[in-house]
């Protein structure tokens, strides 16, 4: 199951310490303007080594477009994007060749496949998500044709939380700091929290908030492929994600129905709108034309540069100390990943919606 999507469909390939990683995009319509610089810009936001808050692994993540475009436009044929690995240090992982790291995929991969690539986690490494980000940049160009835009930002790091609604924030400030939080005071506190985790050789999790604007009504299927369900599938497939809430989410359970219901009205342009948006832009699993918004919870990074008790593949108790280059907090680099998976979902649902009626 290395593929995702129905009409706009991607298949990713490659491992953390292999030759490289990449993605095949099938179903992208012909005639979409595609600038390699836009794909590279998206990858630059995810790549390691971009600030001292992230892993120091140095990867340029230079993308090579191998097929599917001609003279700056997509041709309707499969698009192949490849990103070479350049700064592998596989020796950093020799000590875990037979060890099961706490909260990693080592044990489960052994159970499922009977073998595993222990170098950086192989296919289970978050490095695979670079391929998703590259594909998301292509999906973003499809969405731009329909006037849809996706933004995500860090809204919590550990106990430091930004409670302000996205509607009251200047989302142009997302990339104004290394944390990718659009509120400067909260961003500074989040940075302090990440640095405290670094100093303690520990890690910290948090929350990313996402919002899609310009989403037309009618996206999503009425039963299994509801918009929130497909979006939840996409976002829960990202490494380290442990929770997803849509619209009012868990907080909405505290409201009575009389306050939670979104009343309809017709605006000056004759469009059907709702006065509130507790539904998060989806009712009955189908978009209603309001903003689509959600929150994604990320656990603390599992690799710790401190001693932990575990077992090896023989079931023997051992002591393990993490090595290598790792993030103390994945949130800043996960922002473009959340955006990419949302872009892929919406591009696919847009194409599917156009196929549902004459």
C-alpha positions in Angstrom: 0.0 0.0 0.0 2.4 2.6 -1.2 -0.2 4.4 -3.3 -2.8 7.1 -2.3 -5.7 8.7 -4.1 -8.3 7.6 -6.7 -8.1 9.9 -9.8 -5.2 12.0 -8.7 -3.1 9.1 -7.5 0.4 9.0 -6.1 2.9 6.1 -5.5 6.0 6.8 -3.4 9.2 4.8 -3.4 12.6 4.6 -1.8 14.2 4.4 1.6 16.0 6.8 4.0 19.5 5.5 3.3 18.9 4.1 -0.2 19.9 5.8 -3.5 17.0 8.2 -3.2 13.2 8.6 -2.9 10.5 9.6 -5.3 6.9 9.6 -6.4 4.9 8.8 -9.5 1.8 11.0 -10.0 -0.9 9.5 -12.1 -4.1 11.2 -13.2 -2.9 14.8 -13.1 -4.8 16.6 -15.9 -2.9 17.9 -18.9 -2.2 21.7 -19.2 -1.4 22.4 -15.6 1.4 25.0 -15.4 4.2 23.4 -13.5 7.4 25.3 -12.4 10.1 23.1 -10.9 11.1 26.0 -8.7 7.7 25.7 -6.9 8.2 22.0 -6.2 11.7 22.8 -4.9 10.4 25.6 -2.7 8.0 23.2 -1.1 10.8 20.6 -0.5 13.1 23.3 1.0 10.5 23.9 3.7 10.6 20.3 4.7 14.3 19.4 4.2 16.6 18.7 7.2 19.2 21.2 8.3 17.1 24.3 7.6 17.6 25.7 11.2 19.3 24.8 14.4 15.9 23.6 15.7 16.0 20.6 13.3 18.2 17.6 12.5 21.6 18.7 11.1 21.4 16.1 8.3 22.4 18.0 5.2 20.1 17.1 2.3 19.6 19.6 -0.6 16.5 17.5 -1.6 17.0 18.7 -5.2 14.1 17.4 -7.2 14.5 15.9 -10.7 11.4 15.9 -12.9 11.8 12.8 -15.1 8.5 12.7 -17.0 5.0 14.1 -17.5 5.8 17.7 -18.4 6.6 19.5 -21.6 7.3 23.2 -22.1 6.2 24.1 -18.6 2.9 22.2 -18.6 1.8 18.8 -17.6 1.0 16.4 -20.4 -1.6 14.2 -18.7 0.9 11.3 -18.6 2.5 10.0 -15.3 4.8 12.5 -13.6 7.9 11.1 -12.1 9.8 13.1 -9.4 13.1 11.8 -8.0 15.1 13.1 -5.0 18.6 11.7 -4.4 19.9 10.9 -0.9 23.2 12.6 -0.4 24.1 12.7 3.3 23.5 9.2 4.6 25.5 8.0 7.6 24.3 4.4 7.8 27.0 3.6 10.4 25.0 5.7 12.9 22.5 2.8 12.9 24.7 -0.3 13.1 24.0 -0.5 16.9 20.2 -1.1 16.2 20.6 -3.9 13.6 19.2 -6.3 16.1 17.6 -4.0 18.6 14.0 -2.8 18.9 14.0 0.9 19.6 11.1 2.0 21.9 8.1 3.4 20.0 9.8 2.7 16.6 8.7 0.4 13.8 11.6 -2.0 14.3 9.6 -4.8 16.0 6.4 -4.4 13.9 8.4 -4.4 10.6 10.2 -7.6 11.7 6.8 -9.2 12.5 5.2 -8.2 9.2 8.1 -8.8 6.8 10.6 -11.0 8.6 13.3 -8.5 7.7 13.9 -4.8 7.9 16.2 -2.0 6.7 17.6 -0.7 10.0 19.4 2.2 8.4 17.4 5.2 9.5 14.3 3.1 9.6 14.3 2.4 5.9 10.9 2.8 4.4 9.4 3.7 7.8 11.6 6.8 8.0 9.9 10.2 7.7 12.3 10.9 4.8 9.6 9.2 2.7 7.4 12.3 3.2 9.7 14.4 1.0 8.1 12.5 -1.9 4.6 13.4 -0.6 5.6 17.1 -0.4 6.9 17.1 -4.0 3.6 15.6 -5.1 1.6 18.0 -3.0 3.3 20.9 -4.9 1.9 19.5 -8.1 -1.6 19.1 -6.5 -1.3 22.7 -5.3 -1.2 23.9 -8.9 -4.3 21.9 -9.7 -6.0 23.5 -6.7 -4.9 27.0 -7.8 -6.9 26.5 -11.0 -10.0 26.2 -8.8 -9.1 29.0 -6.4 -8.3 26.7 -3.5 -5.4 27.4 -1.1 -4.1 25.3 1.8 -2.2 26.6 4.8 -0.9 24.9 7.9 1.0 26.2 11.0 2.3 25.0 14.4 -0.4 25.8 17.0 1.1 23.9 19.9 4.5 22.6 21.1 4.2 20.6 24.2 2.2 22.6 26.8 2.7 25.9 24.8 -0.5 26.4 22.9 -1.7 29.1 20.6 -5.5 29.3 21.3 -6.3 32.0 18.7 -8.5 31.0 15.8 -6.9 30.9 12.4 -9.4 33.5 11.3 -7.7 36.0 13.7 -4.1 35.3 12.6 -2.0 36.7 9.8 -1.1 33.4 8.0 1.4 35.2 5.8 3.7 35.1 8.9 3.8 31.3 9.1 7.3 31.2 7.6 8.6 34.3 9.4 10.2 32.2 12.1 11.8 28.7 12.5 8.9 27.2 14.4 6.3 28.1 11.7 3.8 29.7 14.1 2.2 32.9 12.7 1.9 34.5 16.2 5.3 35.9 17.2 4.9 35.7 21.0 3.7 32.1 20.9 6.4 31.3 18.4 9.1 32.5 20.8 7.8 30.4 23.6 7.5 27.4 21.4 11.2 27.8 20.3 12.2 28.0 24.0 10.3 24.7 24.6 12.1 23.0 21.7 15.5 24.2 22.9 14.8 23.0 26.4 14.0 19.5 24.9 17.3 19.7 22.9 19.3 20.6 26.0 17.8 17.7 28.0 18.5 15.2 25.1 14.7 14.8 25.0 11.9 15.4 22.5 8.6 17.2 22.5 5.4 16.8 20.4 2.6 19.3 19.5 -0.2 20.2 17.2 -0.5 21.5 13.6 -3.6 23.4 12.5 -4.6 23.3 8.9 -7.1 25.3 6.8 -8.2 25.2 3.2 -9.9 28.2 1.8 -11.9 28.5 -1.5 -13.1 24.9 -1.3 -16.2 24.6 -3.4 -19.3 22.8 -2.2 -19.8 19.2 -3.3 -16.4 17.6 -2.5 -16.5 14.2 -0.8 -18.5 11.1 -1.0 -21.6 10.4 1.2 -20.5 7.2 2.9 -17.0 5.8 3.2 -15.0 8.5 1.4 -16.4 11.5 3.3 -14.2 14.5 3.1 -13.2 14.3 6.8 -12.6 10.6 6.5 -10.3 10.8 3.5 -8.5 13.8 5.1 -8.1 11.8 8.3 -6.7 8.8 6.4 -4.2 11.1 4.7 -3.0 12.9 7.8 -2.9 9.9 10.1 -0.6 8.3 7.5 2.1 10.8 8.3 4.9 9.6 10.6 4.4 10.5 14.3 0.7 11.6 13.9 -1.4 10.3 16.8 -4.6 12.3 16.5 -6.9 14.2 14.1 -9.9 16.4 14.7 -12.1 18.1 12.2 -14.0 21.3 12.6 -15.0 21.9 16.2 -13.5 18.5 17.0 -13.5 17.4 20.7 -14.2 20.9 21.9 -17.5 20.9 20.0 -18.8 18.1 22.2 -19.0 20.6 25.0 -21.6 22.7 23.1 -25.4 22.1 23.0 -26.8 21.4 19.6 -28.6 24.8 19.7 -25.1 26.5 19.7 -23.2 24.0 17.5 -25.6 24.0 14.6 -24.4 26.1 11.6 -27.4 28.2 10.4 -27.7 28.7 6.6 -28.2 32.0 4.8 -27.8 33.5 1.4 -25.1 36.1 1.0 -25.2 39.2 -1.3 -23.8 37.2 -4.2 -26.5 34.6 -3.9 -24.2 32.0 -2.5 -25.4 29.6 0.3 -23.3 30.2 3.4 -23.4 29.3 7.1 -23.2 31.9 9.9 -20.8 29.7 12.0 -18.5 26.9 10.9 -18.4 24.4 13.6 -18.8 21.7 10.9 -15.4 22.6 9.5 -16.7 23.1 6.0 -18.3 19.6 5.6 -21.8 18.3 6.3 -22.8 14.7 5.5 -19.1 14.2 4.5 -19.5 16.7 1.6 -17.9 20.2 1.5 -20.4 23.0 1.9 -18.3 25.9 0.6 -17.0 27.1 4.0 -13.3 26.9 5.1 -12.1 23.4 5.8 -10.1 23.4 9.0 -8.6 20.7 11.3 -5.9 19.9 13.9 -3.3 17.2 13.7 -1.5 15.9 16.9 2.2 14.8 16.6 3.8 12.6 19.3 7.3 13.4 20.7 10.1 12.0 18.4 10.8 8.5 19.5 14.6 8.6 19.1 16.2 9.9 22.3 19.9 10.6 22.9 19.7 9.1 26.3 19.6 5.6 27.8 16.5 3.4 27.5 15.6 -0.2 28.3 14.4 -2.4 25.5 14.9 -5.9 24.0 16.7 -7.2 20.9 15.3 -9.6 18.2 16.2 -12.6 20.4 14.0 -11.2 23.2 16.9 -10.4 25.4 16.8 -7.2 27.6 19.3 -4.6 26.5 20.2 -1.0 27.2 20.1 1.4 24.2 21.3 4.9 23.6 20.2 6.7 20.4 22.8 7.9 18.0 22.7 9.9 14.8 21.0 13.2 13.8 17.4 13.7 14.9 14.8 16.4 15.4 13.9 17.3 19.0 10.5 18.3 17.6 9.1 17.4 14.2 6.5 20.1 14.1 8.3 22.9 12.0 9.2 20.4 9.3 5.9 18.7 9.4 3.9 21.8 8.4 4.6 21.4 4.6 3.8 17.6 4.9 0.4 18.4 6.4 -0.2 20.9 3.6 0.9 18.4 1.0 -1.4 15.6 2.2 -4.3 18.1 2.3 -3.6 19.3 -1.2 -3.5 15.7 -2.5 -6.9 14.9 -0.9 -8.6 18.0 -2.2 -7.1 17.7 -5.8 -8.4 14.1 -5.9 -11.8 15.0 -4.6 -12.1 17.9 -7.0 -11.5 15.7 -10.0 -13.9 13.0 -8.6 -16.6 15.7 -8.1 -16.3 16.7 -11.7 -16.9 13.1 -12.8 -20.1 12.7 -10.7 -22.5 14.7 -12.9 -22.8 16.1 -16.5 
